[in-house]
């Protein structure tokens, strides 16, 4: 069954990335940390391909195509972790 991540999972992921879960957190966030850790472990088991040779050029081109107004209009927008 596929896992679905929610806003609390985003908070748990932020906590993992920023503090390694050493900081204090609410019980509900602590529960979500377990879910996020299981997803990250699964991702860690996936094979890793070398990035394309033109990755930097493609990234810069995409950034240049992205209108700055979209970033200004939604400065706190984060795309969903998983759908």
Protein Blocks (a to p, Z undefined) as FASTA:
>chain_A
ZZdddfklmmmmmmmmmnoomaccdfklmmmmmmmmmmmmmmmmpccddddfklmmmmmm
mmmmpcfklmmmmmmbccdfbZZ
